[in-house]
Protein backbone atom coordinates (compact mmCIF):
# COMPACT_ATOMS: atom_id res chain seq x y z
CA UNK A 1 0.00 0.00 0.00
CA UNK A 2 2.76 2.46 0.92
CA UNK A 3 4.75 3.00 -2.27
CA UNK A 4 6.32 6.47 -2.15
CA UNK A 5 10.05 6.86 -2.60
CA UNK A 6 10.32 8.38 0.88
CA UNK A 7 8.47 5.44 2.45
CA UNK A 8 10.59 2.84 0.65
CA UNK A 9 13.83 4.58 1.66
CA UNK A 10 12.59 4.94 5.25
CA UNK A 11 11.66 1.28 5.42
CA UNK A 12 15.05 0.21 4.07
CA UNK A 13 16.77 2.46 6.61
CA UNK A 14 14.62 1.15 9.46
CA UNK A 15 15.64 -2.40 8.60
CA UNK A 16 19.35 -1.48 8.68
CA UNK A 17 18.96 -0.39 12.31
CA UNK A 18 18.31 -4.00 13.35
CA UNK A 19 15.16 -3.37 15.37
CA UNK A 20 13.21 -6.03 17.21
CA UNK A 21 10.05 -4.76 15.49
CA UNK A 22 9.00 -2.23 12.86
CA UNK A 23 5.56 -0.66 12.89
CA UNK A 24 3.79 1.73 10.56
CA UNK A 25 1.79 4.67 11.88
CA UNK A 26 -1.37 5.03 9.82
CA UNK A 27 -3.64 8.05 10.03
CA UNK A 28 -6.67 5.85 9.41
CA UNK A 29 -5.74 2.55 11.07
CA UNK A 30 -3.39 3.56 13.89
CA UNK A 31 -0.52 1.17 14.60
CA UNK A 32 0.12 -1.36 11.83
CA UNK A 33 2.36 -4.40 11.70
CA UNK A 34 4.38 -4.75 8.50
CA UNK A 35 2.46 -7.71 7.14
CA UNK A 36 -0.95 -6.25 7.98
CA UNK A 37 -3.09 -5.67 4.89
CA UNK A 38 -5.30 -2.61 4.73
CA UNK A 39 -7.66 -0.92 2.32
CA UNK A 40 -6.40 2.17 0.48
CA UNK A 41 -7.30 5.51 2.05
CA UNK A 42 -6.61 9.21 1.69
CA UNK A 43 -6.15 10.62 5.18
CA UNK A 44 -3.25 12.26 7.00
CA UNK A 45 -2.74 13.63 10.48
CA UNK A 46 -1.76 16.95 8.90
CA UNK A 47 -5.40 17.40 7.87
CA UNK A 48 -6.71 16.65 11.38
CA UNK A 49 -7.20 19.18 14.14
CA UNK A 50 -5.40 18.91 17.48
CA UNK A 51 -8.23 17.06 19.24
CA UNK A 52 -8.44 14.48 16.42
CA UNK A 53 -4.67 13.96 16.57
CA UNK A 54 -4.81 13.52 20.35
CA UNK A 55 -7.58 10.94 19.97
CA UNK A 56 -5.55 9.14 17.29
CA UNK A 57 -2.43 9.21 19.51
CA UNK A 58 -4.38 7.78 22.45
CA UNK A 59 -5.47 4.85 20.28
CA UNK A 60 -1.91 4.30 19.01
CA UNK A 61 -0.46 4.47 22.54
CA UNK A 62 -2.96 1.86 23.68
CA UNK A 63 -2.01 -0.42 20.78
CA UNK A 64 1.72 0.26 21.20
CA UNK A 65 1.68 -0.45 24.92
CA UNK A 66 0.51 -3.99 24.13
CA UNK A 67 3.65 -4.76 22.08
CA UNK A 68 6.41 -2.60 23.62
CA UNK A 69 7.33 -1.18 27.00
CA UNK A 70 6.83 2.58 26.65
CA UNK A 71 9.10 3.29 29.64
CA UNK A 72 11.92 0.85 28.89
CA UNK A 73 12.13 0.21 25.13
CA UNK A 74 13.79 2.62 22.72
CA UNK A 75 11.57 3.75 19.87
CA UNK A 76 12.98 5.30 16.72
CA UNK A 77 10.56 7.56 14.89
CA UNK A 78 10.91 8.09 11.17
CA UNK A 79 7.43 9.60 11.04
CA UNK A 80 6.63 13.29 10.73
CA UNK A 81 5.94 15.58 13.68
CA UNK A 82 2.15 15.24 13.59
CA UNK A 83 2.52 11.47 13.90
CA UNK A 84 4.82 11.61 16.91
CA UNK A 85 3.70 14.86 18.57
CA UNK A 86 1.28 13.36 21.11
CA UNK A 87 3.10 10.01 21.41
CA UNK A 88 6.50 11.24 22.58
CA UNK A 89 5.38 12.59 25.97
CA UNK A 90 4.52 8.99 26.95
CA UNK A 91 7.71 7.36 25.66
CA UNK A 92 10.84 7.52 27.81
CA UNK A 93 13.52 6.49 25.30
CA UNK A 94 13.25 7.64 21.71
CA UNK A 95 15.24 8.96 18.77
CA UNK A 96 14.15 11.06 15.81
CA UNK A 97 16.92 10.84 13.20
CA UNK A 98 15.05 12.90 10.58
CA UNK A 99 13.91 15.64 12.96
CA UNK A 100 14.31 19.17 11.61
CA UNK A 101 15.14 17.95 8.09
CA UNK A 102 12.98 19.02 5.16
CA UNK A 103 11.80 16.31 2.79
CA UNK A 104 14.69 16.84 0.38
CA UNK A 105 17.28 16.53 3.16
CA UNK A 106 15.43 13.51 4.56
CA UNK A 107 15.65 11.76 1.20
CA UNK A 108 19.35 12.63 0.94
CA UNK A 109 20.00 11.33 4.49
CA UNK A 110 18.09 8.11 3.81
CA UNK A 111 19.90 7.58 0.51
CA UNK A 112 23.26 8.03 2.24
CA UNK A 113 22.32 5.66 5.07
CA UNK A 114 20.97 3.01 2.69
CA UNK A 115 24.15 3.02 0.60
N, CA, C and O atoms as a GROMACS GRO file, in nm:
protein
  460
    1UNK      N    1   0.083  -0.120   0.000
    1UNK     CA    2   0.000   0.000   0.000
    1UNK      C    3   0.087   0.126   0.000
    1UNK      O    4   0.060   0.219  -0.076
    2UNK      N    5   0.189   0.129   0.084
    2UNK     CA    6   0.276   0.246   0.092
    2UNK      C    7   0.387   0.232  -0.012
    2UNK      O    8   0.472   0.144  -0.001
    3UNK      N    9   0.386   0.320  -0.113
    3UNK     CA   10   0.475   0.300  -0.227
    3UNK      C   11   0.563   0.422  -0.259
    3UNK      O   12   0.641   0.417  -0.354
    4UNK      N   13   0.553   0.528  -0.183
    4UNK     CA   14   0.632   0.647  -0.215
    4UNK      C   15   0.781   0.620  -0.199
    4UNK      O   16   0.822   0.529  -0.126
    5UNK      N   17   0.860   0.698  -0.269
    5UNK     CA   18   1.005   0.686  -0.260
    5UNK      C   19   1.051   0.708  -0.116
    5UNK      O   20   1.136   0.634  -0.066
    6UNK      N   21   0.995   0.809  -0.050
    6UNK     CA   22   1.032   0.838   0.088
    6UNK      C   23   1.002   0.717   0.177
    6UNK      O   24   1.085   0.679   0.260
    7UNK      N   25   0.884   0.658   0.161
    7UNK     CA   26   0.847   0.544   0.245
    7UNK      C   27   0.942   0.426   0.222
    7UNK      O   28   0.988   0.364   0.317
    8UNK      N   29   0.971   0.397   0.096
    8UNK     CA   30   1.060   0.284   0.065
    8UNK      C   31   1.198   0.306   0.125
    8UNK      O   32   1.256   0.214   0.182
    9UNK      N   33   1.251   0.427   0.110
    9UNK     CA   34   1.383   0.458   0.166
    9UNK      C   35   1.380   0.451   0.319
    9UNK      O   36   1.474   0.401   0.381
   10UNK      N   37   1.273   0.500   0.379
   10UNK     CA   38   1.259   0.494   0.525
   10UNK      C   39   1.252   0.350   0.574
   10UNK      O   40   1.314   0.316   0.675
   11UNK      N   41   1.178   0.268   0.504
   11UNK     CA   42   1.166   0.128   0.542
   11UNK      C   43   1.300   0.056   0.531
   11UNK      O   44   1.338  -0.020   0.620
   12UNK      N   45   1.372   0.081   0.423
   12UNK     CA   46   1.505   0.021   0.407
   12UNK      C   47   1.598   0.065   0.520
   12UNK      O   48   1.672  -0.016   0.575
   13UNK      N   49   1.594   0.194   0.552
   13UNK     CA   50   1.677   0.246   0.661
   13UNK      C   51   1.637   0.183   0.794
   13UNK      O   52   1.724   0.141   0.871
   14UNK      N   53   1.510   0.175   0.821
   14UNK     CA   54   1.462   0.115   0.946
   14UNK      C   55   1.515  -0.027   0.962
   14UNK      O   56   1.555  -0.067   1.071
   15UNK      N   57   1.515  -0.101   0.854
   15UNK     CA   58   1.564  -0.240   0.860
   15UNK      C   59   1.713  -0.246   0.889
   15UNK      O   60   1.759  -0.340   0.955
   16UNK      N   61   1.790  -0.147   0.842
   16UNK     CA   62   1.935  -0.148   0.868
   16UNK      C   63   1.967  -0.123   1.015
   16UNK      O   64   2.078  -0.153   1.060
   17UNK      N   65   1.873  -0.069   1.090
   17UNK     CA   66   1.895  -0.039   1.232
   17UNK      C   67   1.887  -0.164   1.319
   17UNK      O   68   1.922  -0.160   1.437
   18UNK      N   69   1.840  -0.274   1.262
   18UNK     CA   70   1.831  -0.400   1.336
   18UNK      C   71   1.731  -0.399   1.449
   18UNK      O   72   1.760  -0.450   1.558
   19UNK      N   73   1.614  -0.344   1.427
   19UNK     CA   74   1.516  -0.337   1.537
   19UNK      C   75   1.452  -0.472   1.566
   19UNK      O   76   1.453  -0.563   1.483
   20UNK      N   77   1.398  -0.484   1.686
   20UNK     CA   78   1.321  -0.603   1.721
   20UNK      C   79   1.190  -0.605   1.642
   20UNK      O   80   1.143  -0.711   1.601
   21UNK      N   81   1.133  -0.487   1.621
   21UNK     CA   82   1.006  -0.476   1.549
   21UNK      C   83   1.003  -0.345   1.471
   21UNK      O   84   1.068  -0.248   1.509
   22UNK      N   85   0.927  -0.345   1.362
   22UNK     CA   86   0.900  -0.223   1.286
   22UNK      C   87   0.749  -0.211   1.274
   22UNK      O   88   0.680  -0.308   1.239
   23UNK      N   89   0.699  -0.092   1.302
   23UNK     CA   90   0.556  -0.066   1.289
   23UNK      C   91   0.535   0.053   1.196
   23UNK      O   92   0.625   0.136   1.178
   24UNK      N   93   0.418   0.061   1.140
   24UNK     CA   94   0.379   0.173   1.056
   24UNK      C   95   0.271   0.250   1.130
   24UNK      O   96   0.178   0.191   1.185
   25UNK      N   97   0.283   0.382   1.130
   25UNK     CA   98   0.179   0.467   1.188
   25UNK      C   99   0.087   0.512   1.076
   25UNK      O  100   0.130   0.581   0.983
   26UNK      N  101  -0.038   0.472   1.085
   26UNK     CA  102  -0.137   0.503   0.982
   26UNK      C  103  -0.240   0.601   1.037
   26UNK      O  104  -0.295   0.582   1.145
   27UNK      N  105  -0.265   0.706   0.961
   27UNK     CA  106  -0.364   0.806   1.003
   27UNK      C  107  -0.503   0.743   1.019
   27UNK      O  108  -0.579   0.783   1.106
   28UNK      N  109  -0.534   0.648   0.936
   28UNK     CA  110  -0.667   0.585   0.941
   28UNK      C  111  -0.673   0.466   1.036
   28UNK      O  112  -0.770   0.450   1.110
   29UNK      N  113  -0.568   0.382   1.034
   29UNK     CA  114  -0.574   0.255   1.107
   29UNK      C  115  -0.495   0.252   1.238
   29UNK      O  116  -0.506   0.156   1.313
   30UNK      N  117  -0.418   0.354   1.266
   30UNK     CA  118  -0.339   0.356   1.389
   30UNK      C  119  -0.207   0.284   1.372
   30UNK      O  120  -0.132   0.312   1.277
   31UNK      N  121  -0.177   0.191   1.462
   31UNK     CA  122  -0.052   0.117   1.460
   31UNK      C  123  -0.068  -0.008   1.374
   31UNK      O  124  -0.157  -0.089   1.397
   32UNK      N  125   0.019  -0.021   1.274
   32UNK     CA  126   0.012  -0.136   1.183
   32UNK      C  127   0.139  -0.220   1.192
   32UNK      O  128   0.249  -0.166   1.205
   33UNK      N  129   0.122  -0.351   1.185
   33UNK     CA  130   0.236  -0.440   1.170
   33UNK      C  131   0.269  -0.446   1.022
   33UNK      O  132   0.183  -0.421   0.937
   34UNK      N  133   0.394  -0.479   0.990
   34UNK     CA  134   0.438  -0.475   0.850
   34UNK      C  135   0.355  -0.562   0.757
   34UNK      O  136   0.326  -0.522   0.644
   35UNK      N  137   0.318  -0.679   0.802
   35UNK     CA  138   0.246  -0.771   0.714
   35UNK      C  139   0.094  -0.748   0.712
   35UNK      O  140   0.020  -0.816   0.641
   36UNK      N  141   0.049  -0.653   0.790
   36UNK     CA  142  -0.095  -0.625   0.798
   36UNK      C  143  -0.145  -0.563   0.669
   36UNK      O  144  -0.090  -0.463   0.621
   37UNK      N  145  -0.250  -0.621   0.612
   37UNK     CA  146  -0.308  -0.568   0.489
   37UNK      C  147  -0.423  -0.473   0.523
   37UNK      O  148  -0.504  -0.499   0.612
   38UNK      N  149  -0.427  -0.362   0.450
   38UNK     CA  150  -0.530  -0.261   0.473
   38UNK      C  151  -0.589  -0.216   0.340
   38UNK      O  152  -0.532  -0.239   0.233
   39UNK      N  153  -0.702  -0.151   0.349
   39UNK     CA  154  -0.766  -0.092   0.232
   39UNK      C  155  -0.704   0.045   0.206
   39UNK      O  156  -0.666   0.115   0.300
   40UNK      N  157  -0.693   0.084   0.080
   40UNK     CA  158  -0.640   0.217   0.048
   40UNK      C  159  -0.726   0.328   0.112
   40UNK      O  160  -0.847   0.313   0.130
   41UNK      N  161  -0.659   0.438   0.146
   41UNK     CA  162  -0.730   0.551   0.206
   41UNK      C  163  -0.656   0.679   0.173
   41UNK      O  164  -0.540   0.676   0.130
   42UNK      N  165  -0.722   0.791   0.193
   42UNK     CA  166  -0.661   0.921   0.168
   42UNK      C  167  -0.685   1.008   0.292
   42UNK      O  168  -0.778   1.088   0.296
   43UNK      N  169  -0.600   0.990   0.392
   43UNK     CA  170  -0.615   1.062   0.518
   43UNK      C  171  -0.477   1.081   0.578
   43UNK      O  172  -0.394   0.990   0.574
   44UNK      N  173  -0.452   1.200   0.632
   44UNK     CA  174  -0.325   1.226   0.700
   44UNK      C  175  -0.352   1.297   0.832
   44UNK      O  176  -0.459   1.357   0.850
   45UNK      N  177  -0.258   1.291   0.922
   45UNK     CA  178  -0.274   1.363   1.048
   45UNK      C  179  -0.262   1.513   1.026
   45UNK      O  180  -0.316   1.592   1.103
   46UNK      N  181  -0.191   1.552   0.922
   46UNK     CA  182  -0.176   1.695   0.890
   46UNK      C  183  -0.312   1.761   0.868
   46UNK      O  184  -0.331   1.878   0.900
   47UNK      N  185  -0.407   1.685   0.815
   47UNK     CA  186  -0.540   1.740   0.787
   47UNK      C  187  -0.634   1.734   0.907
   47UNK      O  188  -0.746   1.783   0.901
   48UNK      N  189  -0.588   1.676   1.018
   48UNK     CA  190  -0.671   1.665   1.138
   48UNK      C  191  -0.643   1.782   1.233
   48UNK      O  192  -0.534   1.840   1.232
   49UNK      N  193  -0.743   1.815   1.314
   49UNK     CA  194  -0.720   1.918   1.414
   49UNK      C  195  -0.653   1.854   1.537
   49UNK      O  196  -0.637   1.732   1.544
   50UNK      N  197  -0.615   1.937   1.631
   50UNK     CA  198  -0.540   1.891   1.748
   50UNK      C  199  -0.616   1.784   1.828
   50UNK      O  200  -0.556   1.685   1.870
   51UNK      N  201  -0.744   1.803   1.849
   51UNK     CA  202  -0.823   1.706   1.924
   51UNK      C  203  -0.828   1.571   1.852
   51UNK      O  204  -0.818   1.466   1.916
   52UNK      N  205  -0.844   1.573   1.720
   52UNK     CA  206  -0.844   1.448   1.642
   52UNK      C  207  -0.709   1.378   1.650
   52UNK      O  208  -0.703   1.255   1.660
   53UNK      N  209  -0.600   1.456   1.645
   53UNK     CA  210  -0.467   1.396   1.656
   53UNK      C  211  -0.444   1.338   1.796
   53UNK      O  212  -0.381   1.233   1.809
   54UNK      N  213  -0.494   1.405   1.899
   54UNK     CA  214  -0.481   1.352   2.035
   54UNK      C  215  -0.559   1.222   2.051
   54UNK      O  216  -0.512   1.129   2.116
   55UNK      N  217  -0.676   1.215   1.992
   55UNK     CA  218  -0.758   1.094   1.997
   55UNK      C  219  -0.687   0.981   1.923
   55UNK      O  220  -0.682   0.868   1.972
   56UNK      N  221  -0.632   1.012   1.806
   56UNK     CA  222  -0.555   0.914   1.729
   56UNK      C  223  -0.436   0.864   1.810
   56UNK      O  224  -0.412   0.743   1.817
   57UNK      N  225  -0.362   0.956   1.872
   57UNK     CA  226  -0.243   0.921   1.951
   57UNK      C  227  -0.280   0.832   2.069
   57UNK      O  228  -0.206   0.739   2.103
   58UNK      N  229  -0.392   0.860   2.132
   58UNK     CA  230  -0.438   0.778   2.245
   58UNK      C  231  -0.462   0.634   2.200
   58UNK      O  232  -0.424   0.539   2.269
   59UNK      N  233  -0.523   0.619   2.085
   59UNK     CA  234  -0.547   0.485   2.028
   59UNK      C  235  -0.414   0.415   1.998
   59UNK      O  236  -0.396   0.298   2.031
   60UNK      N  237  -0.322   0.488   1.936
   60UNK     CA  238  -0.191   0.430   1.901
   60UNK      C  239  -0.114   0.392   2.027
   60UNK      O  240  -0.053   0.285   2.032
   61UNK      N  241  -0.116   0.478   2.130
   61UNK     CA  242  -0.046   0.447   2.254
   61UNK      C  243  -0.102   0.322   2.319
   61UNK      O  244  -0.027   0.240   2.373
   62UNK      N  245  -0.233   0.306   2.314
   62UNK     CA  246  -0.296   0.186   2.368
   62UNK      C  247  -0.248   0.063   2.292
   62UNK      O  248  -0.213  -0.038   2.353
   63UNK      N  249  -0.246   0.071   2.160
   63UNK     CA  250  -0.201  -0.042   2.078
   63UNK      C  251  -0.051  -0.068   2.099
   63UNK      O  252  -0.009  -0.183   2.110
   64UNK      N  253   0.027   0.038   2.104
   64UNK     CA  254   0.172   0.026   2.120
   64UNK      C  255   0.209  -0.034   2.255
   64UNK      O  256   0.302  -0.115   2.264
   65UNK      N  257   0.136   0.005   2.358
   65UNK     CA  258   0.168  -0.045   2.492
   65UNK      C  259   0.145  -0.196   2.506
   65UNK      O  260   0.192  -0.258   2.601
   66UNK      N  261   0.074  -0.254   2.412
   66UNK     CA  262   0.051  -0.399   2.413
   66UNK      C  263   0.169  -0.476   2.353
   66UNK      O  264   0.183  -0.596   2.376
   67UNK      N  265   0.255  -0.407   2.277
   67UNK     CA  266   0.364  -0.476   2.208
   67UNK      C  267   0.504  -0.425   2.246
   67UNK      O  268   0.603  -0.489   2.213
   68UNK      N  269   0.513  -0.311   2.314
   68UNK     CA  270   0.641  -0.260   2.362
   68UNK      C  271   0.623  -0.202   2.502
   68UNK      O  272   0.511  -0.176   2.547
   69UNK      N  273   0.735  -0.183   2.570
   69UNK     CA  274   0.733  -0.118   2.700
   69UNK      C  275   0.765   0.029   2.678
   69UNK      O  276   0.879   0.064   2.647
   70UNK      N  277   0.668   0.115   2.695
   70UNK     CA  278   0.683   0.258   2.665
   70UNK      C  279   0.785   0.327   2.754
   70UNK      O  280   0.838   0.432   2.718
   71UNK      N  281   0.814   0.270   2.870
   71UNK     CA  282   0.910   0.329   2.964
   71UNK      C  283   1.051   0.272   2.948
   71UNK      O  284   1.148   0.338   2.984
   72UNK      N  285   1.062   0.152   2.894
   72UNK     CA  286   1.192   0.085   2.889
   72UNK      C  287   1.249   0.072   2.748
   72UNK      O  288   1.370   0.086   2.729
   73UNK      N  289   1.166   0.044   2.650
   73UNK     CA  290   1.213   0.021   2.513
   73UNK      C  291   1.247   0.152   2.443
   73UNK      O  292   1.186   0.256   2.469
   74UNK      N  293   1.346   0.145   2.354
   74UNK     CA  294   1.379   0.262   2.272
   74UNK      C  295   1.299   0.255   2.143
   74UNK      O  296   1.293   0.151   2.077
   75UNK      N  297   1.238   0.366   2.109
   75UNK     CA  298   1.157   0.375   1.987
   75UNK      C  299   1.221   0.478   1.896
   75UNK      O  300   1.251   0.590   1.937
   76UNK      N  301   1.241   0.439   1.771
   76UNK     CA  302   1.298   0.530   1.672
   76UNK      C  303   1.186   0.572   1.578
   76UNK      O  304   1.125   0.489   1.511
   77UNK      N  305   1.161   0.701   1.574
   77UNK     CA  306   1.056   0.756   1.489
   77UNK      C  307   1.114   0.805   1.358
   77UNK      O  308   1.206   0.887   1.356
   78UNK      N  309   1.060   0.755   1.249
   78UNK     CA  310   1.091   0.809   1.117
   78UNK      C  311   0.971   0.886   1.064
   78UNK      O  312   0.974   0.938   0.952
   79UNK      N  313   0.867   0.892   1.142
   79UNK     CA  314   0.743   0.960   1.104
   79UNK      C  315   0.753   1.110   1.128
   79UNK      O  316   0.837   1.157   1.205
   80UNK      N  317   0.668   1.184   1.059
   80UNK     CA  318   0.663   1.329   1.074
   80UNK      C  319   0.612   1.374   1.209
   80UNK      O  320   0.562   1.294   1.288
   81UNK      N  321   0.625   1.504   1.235
   81UNK     CA  322   0.594   1.557   1.368
   81UNK      C  323   0.449   1.536   1.411
   81UNK      O  324   0.424   1.511   1.528
   82UNK      N  325   0.354   1.544   1.319
   82UNK     CA  326   0.215   1.524   1.359
   82UNK      C  327   0.191   1.381   1.405
   82UNK      O  328   0.101   1.356   1.486
   83UNK      N  329   0.268   1.287   1.355
   83UNK     CA  330   0.252   1.147   1.390
   83UNK      C  331   0.318   1.112   1.524
   83UNK      O  332   0.281   1.013   1.588
   84UNK      N  333   0.414   1.192   1.565
   84UNK     CA  334   0.482   1.161   1.690
   84UNK      C  335   0.451   1.262   1.802
   84UNK      O  336   0.479   1.235   1.918
   85UNK      N  337   0.394   1.374   1.767
   85UNK     CA  338   0.370   1.486   1.858
   85UNK      C  339   0.306   1.447   1.991
   85UNK      O  340   0.355   1.487   2.096
   86UNK      N  341   0.199   1.371   1.988
   86UNK     CA  342   0.128   1.336   2.111
   86UNK      C  343   0.164   1.195   2.161
   86UNK      O  344   0.106   1.147   2.258
   87UNK      N  345   0.261   1.131   2.095
   87UNK     CA  346   0.310   1.001   2.141
   87UNK      C  347   0.432   1.019   2.231
   87UNK      O  348   0.444   0.954   2.334
   88UNK      N  349   0.522   1.107   2.191
   88UNK     CA  350   0.650   1.124   2.258
   88UNK      C  351   0.639   1.154   2.408
   88UNK      O  352   0.720   1.102   2.485
   89UNK      N  353   0.544   1.233   2.453
   89UNK     CA  354   0.538   1.259   2.597
   89UNK      C  355   0.519   1.132   2.682
   89UNK      O  356   0.543   1.134   2.803
   90UNK      N  357   0.478   1.023   2.621
   90UNK     CA  358   0.452   0.899   2.694
   90UNK      C  359   0.561   0.794   2.675
   90UNK      O  360   0.553   0.684   2.728
   91UNK      N  361   0.663   0.830   2.598
   91UNK     CA  362   0.771   0.736   2.566
   91UNK      C  363   0.900   0.790   2.628
   91UNK      O  364   0.939   0.904   2.601
   92UNK      N  365   0.965   0.708   2.709
   92UNK     CA  366   1.084   0.752   2.781
   92UNK      C  367   1.208   0.759   2.692
   92UNK      O  368   1.282   0.856   2.697
   93UNK      N  369   1.230   0.656   2.611
   93UNK     CA  370   1.352   0.649   2.530
   93UNK      C  371   1.315   0.650   2.382
   93UNK      O  372   1.252   0.557   2.332
   94UNK      N  373   1.356   0.755   2.314
   94UNK     CA  374   1.324   0.764   2.171
   94UNK      C  375   1.432   0.843   2.098
   94UNK      O  376   1.506   0.920   2.157
   95UNK      N  377   1.436   0.820   1.967
   95UNK     CA  378   1.524   0.896   1.878
   95UNK      C  379   1.443   0.939   1.757
   95UNK      O  380   1.347   0.872   1.717
   96UNK      N  381   1.482   1.053   1.700
   96UNK     CA  382   1.415   1.106   1.581
   96UNK      C  383   1.524   1.147   1.483
   96UNK      O  384   1.557   1.266   1.474
   97UNK      N  385   1.580   1.052   1.408
   97UNK     CA  386   1.693   1.084   1.320
   97UNK      C  387   1.663   1.187   1.211
   97UNK      O  388   1.754   1.256   1.166
   98UNK      N  389   1.538   1.199   1.168
   98UNK     CA  390   1.505   1.290   1.058
   98UNK      C  391   1.448   1.424   1.107
   98UNK      O  392   1.405   1.507   1.028
   99UNK      N  393   1.448   1.443   1.239
   99UNK     CA  394   1.391   1.564   1.296
   99UNK      C  395   1.460   1.688   1.240
   99UNK      O  396   1.582   1.690   1.224
  100UNK      N  397   1.383   1.787   1.210
  100UNK     CA  398   1.431   1.917   1.161
  100UNK      C  399   1.491   1.912   1.021
  100UNK      O  400   1.558   2.006   0.979
  101UNK      N  401   1.468   1.803   0.948
  101UNK     CA  402   1.514   1.795   0.809
  101UNK      C  403   1.393   1.809   0.717
  101UNK      O  404   1.292   1.741   0.737
  102UNK      N  405   1.403   1.894   0.617
  102UNK     CA  406   1.298   1.902   0.516
  102UNK      C  407   1.296   1.774   0.435
  102UNK      O  408   1.387   1.692   0.447
  103UNK      N  409   1.195   1.756   0.354
  103UNK     CA  410   1.180   1.631   0.279
  103UNK      C  411   1.299   1.602   0.188
  103UNK      O  412   1.341   1.487   0.177
  104UNK      N  413   1.353   1.704   0.124
  104UNK     CA  414   1.469   1.684   0.038
  104UNK      C  415   1.590   1.635   0.116
  104UNK      O  416   1.660   1.544   0.071
  105UNK      N  417   1.615   1.695   0.232
  105UNK     CA  418   1.728   1.653   0.316
  105UNK      C  419   1.703   1.516   0.378
  105UNK      O  420   1.796   1.439   0.399
  106UNK      N  421   1.576   1.485   0.406
  106UNK     CA  422   1.544   1.351   0.456
  106UNK      C  423   1.578   1.246   0.352
  106UNK      O  424   1.640   1.145   0.383
  107UNK      N  425   1.537   1.271   0.227
  107UNK     CA  426   1.565   1.176   0.120
  107UNK      C  427   1.716   1.160   0.100
  107UNK      O  428   1.765   1.049   0.078
  108UNK      N  429   1.789   1.269   0.108
  108UNK     CA  430   1.935   1.263   0.094
  108UNK      C  431   1.994   1.180   0.208
  108UNK      O  432   2.078   1.093   0.184
  109UNK      N  433   1.952   1.207   0.330
  109UNK     CA  434   2.000   1.133   0.449
  109UNK      C  435   1.971   0.985   0.435
  109UNK      O  436   2.059   0.901   0.458
  110UNK      N  437   1.848   0.952   0.396
  110UNK     CA  438   1.809   0.812   0.381
  110UNK      C  439   1.888   0.743   0.270
  110UNK      O  440   1.927   0.628   0.284
  111UNK      N  441   1.912   0.814   0.161
  111UNK     CA  442   1.990   0.758   0.051
  111UNK      C  443   2.132   0.728   0.098
  111UNK      O  444   2.188   0.623   0.067
  112UNK      N  445   2.191   0.823   0.173
  112UNK     CA  446   2.326   0.803   0.224
  112UNK      C  447   2.332   0.685   0.322
  112UNK      O  448   2.426   0.606   0.318
  113UNK      N  449   2.234   0.673   0.407
  113UNK     CA  450   2.232   0.566   0.507
  113UNK      C  451   2.205   0.428   0.444
  113UNK      O  452   2.250   0.326   0.495
  114UNK      N  453   2.131   0.428   0.335
  114UNK     CA  454   2.097   0.301   0.269
  114UNK      C  455   2.206   0.255   0.174
  114UNK      O  456   2.202   0.142   0.126
  115UNK      N  457   2.304   0.341   0.147
  115UNK     CA  458   2.414   0.302   0.060
  115UNK      C  459   2.384   0.308  -0.087
  115UNK      O  460   2.469   0.277  -0.169
   0.00000   0.00000   0.00000
